[in-house]
Amino acid sequence: MVFGKSKDQLRWLEEQRSDYRPYEIIQQPRHAPEEYKPNQGEIDLGTTYKRDFNSYKIQPVAIVRPLERQQVKKGKLDTVPTYKDDYRAWDIQKSELYKPEQSYYPPTVKFGNSTTFQDNYVPWEIQPRQSFKPSSVVQRPTVPFNGDTSHHLDYAPYQLESKLARPKEVYKPTNQPFEDLTTHRCDFQGLVGATAKICRPAHTRVTQNAQFEGSTEFRDSFQPWEIPPPKVKKVQEYVPPTGSMQLHSTSHLDYVPYQAERVIPIRPISHRRNHHFPFQGKSTTKEDFPAWESCRQGLIKKQQQIPNPSGKFDGLSTFRSHYVPHELIPTESCKPINVPLQSSCPFDDVTMYSTEYAPKKQEICPASYASPPGYIFENTNSQGHKFFRKITPAVKAF
């Protein structure tokens, strides 16, 4: 085994490498689209819709208004409607109540009899109970405190025996060598076999006998130049001027305040002329680009092929005119006749249950007896449930 693969897998890999060899991939040529050239000539914008559906003159629809009704003269209307004439009010008598008459009348005299509670009950004077709570005042005893207890009096101290000190065992290593042989090493021993061949291709490295000089074109062309250090310019030492500083500026010395007047705003001279001629409103745009008369294109509707009906509507549909009523024939029922099947042969009522069933003797529940046979009464719990114990027969030893 080499690299975790068997001989069959290695042989299959060698066959795959010999059969499937890499080929040179050639890039497919791209299709160059042709340059678009528009067709010469005018486009015919005519359609079958414009050719078949011509426009027609449409007349305004006449407004259908109801006929003018004459106003009815105001006056009292002495008429009786059919509702009042057919449904007349009847004299309904009030029904009597079926409530029974009240035979009991409460007495008017005050009730003066006493009750058994009033006769037997004698009020007693309530006396406060005596408090058994100890007083909060601490009473100091005059006798000294006796701290003897039954434990102090009855307990007899015994002298404990000293424990035997067990000597500590010193670890002594064995002189025999350690047996590190396991069942795995005993049972699974290495088998002698030939080493598998390596399927890795031989690496052909191009080598030269000449020694590598380590020089390149970059190193030969671009050699290092000596760069002189930058010159440091010496800064002159600052020397403060002598004397006091004059804080007068040319503005303070030359400026003289004057009393200035407010400047009058300079506006352009109005070239407005008061002419009473009417405004012409002509321009080169209006003269060069006159407005053309344009008519809005009407709606193109389909010519009505079916003429509008004339005359009174009969209300007869094609279903009513073509429908012919037929007499209904009830379908025959395929349900069998509910008559019991009569046969001269005797009925065979033998079943597997009746042949294989073994009847058992019905036993009486022992709970139905006051004292069930074969049981001894033990006790009764708080809920009144009785407990019995089954009598076990004694087995005689031989």
Secondary structure, 3 states (H helix, E strand, C coil): CECCECHHHHHHHHHHHHHCCCCCCCCCCCCCCCCCCCCCCCCCCCCHHHHHCCCCCCCCCCCCCCCCCCCCCCCCCCCCCHHHHHCCCCCCCCCCCCCCCCCCCCCCCCCCCCCHHHHHCCCCCCCCCCCCCCCCCCCCCCCCCCCCCHHHHHCCCCCCCCCCCCCCCCCCCCCCCCCCCCHHHHHCCCCCCCCCCCCCCCCCCCCCCCCCCCCCHHHHHCCCCCCCCCCCCCCCCCCCCCCCCCCCCHHHHHCCCCCCCCCCCCCCCCCCCCCCCCCCCCCHHHHHCCCCCCCCCCCCCCCCCCCCCCCCCCCCCHHHHHCCCCCCCCCCCCCCCCCCCCCCCCCCCCCHHHHHCCCCCCCCCHHHCCCCCCEEEEEECCCCCEEEEECCCCCCCC
